[in-house]
């Protein structure tokens, strides 16, 4: 599976985006920038059972 850049939309309660995944371990790297320029970065490890 190749890298993906999801398109986030606000549903009235949360930002959501669809991605295509598969079995194995995935690294989800998030970067977001606030209106004042503050950068938020986080890495989440997602494990999908084989």
DATA-V246975 format. One record per helix or strand of 3 or more residues. SS is the DSSP state (helix for helix, strand for strand). FROM is the first residue (numbers start at 1). LEN is the number of residues. Records with the same first field share a line. If there is no record, write none. Layout:
SS=FROM-LEN  FROM-LEN
//
This chain:
strand=24-10  39-10
//
